[in-house]
């Protein structure tokens, strides 16, 4: 059976998603999690030195719901640049 397909928006990051770049607050929509808290949970996605038993775990705010636990998914990630009004996949 094929994996369920999901799409998830990531917050803007200028440091390759290794740590918060602090710029997203100025680029994101004013009511987003990032604008409110000055960071997005996904800003640590590519800290590949943080492996646990050789596996990389990550959290995607946009799909971080319990209903996805235990499933296998094909996830398309995208970002939105409010300044240029562009979506990047």
Secondary structure as the mmCIF struct_conf table of DSSP 4:
data_model
#
loop_
_struct_conf.conf_type_id
_struct_conf.id
_struct_conf.beg_label_comp_id
_struct_conf.beg_label_asym_id
_struct_conf.beg_label_seq_id
_struct_conf.end_label_comp_id
_struct_conf.end_label_asym_id
_struct_conf.end_label_seq_id
HELX_LH_PP_P HELX_LH_PP_P1 UNK A 2 UNK A 3
STRN STRN1 UNK A 4 UNK A 10
HELX_LH_PP_P HELX_LH_PP_P2 UNK A 11 UNK A 12
BEND BEND1 UNK A 14 UNK A 15
TURN_TY1_P TURN_TY1_P1 UNK A 16 UNK A 17
BEND BEND2 UNK A 18 UNK A 19
BEND BEND3 UNK A 22 UNK A 22
HELX_RH_AL_P HELX_RH_AL_P1 UNK A 24 UNK A 27
BEND BEND4 UNK A 28 UNK A 28
TURN_TY1_P TURN_TY1_P2 UNK A 30 UNK A 31
BEND BEND5 UNK A 32 UNK A 32
HELX_RH_AL_P HELX_RH_AL_P2 UNK A 33 UNK A 37
BEND BEND6 UNK A 38 UNK A 39
HELX_RH_3T_P HELX_RH_3T_P1 UNK A 41 UNK A 44
TURN_TY1_P TURN_TY1_P3 UNK A 45 UNK A 46
TURN_TY1_P TURN_TY1_P4 UNK A 48 UNK A 49
STRN STRN2 UNK A 52 UNK A 52
TURN_TY1_P TURN_TY1_P5 UNK A 53 UNK A 54
STRN STRN3 UNK A 55 UNK A 55
HELX_RH_3T_P HELX_RH_3T_P2 UNK A 61 UNK A 63
HELX_RH_3T_P HELX_RH_3T_P3 UNK A 66 UNK A 68
TURN_TY1_P TURN_TY1_P6 UNK A 69 UNK A 70
STRN STRN4 UNK A 73 UNK A 81
TURN_TY1_P TURN_TY1_P7 UNK A 82 UNK A 85
STRN STRN5 UNK A 86 UNK A 88
#
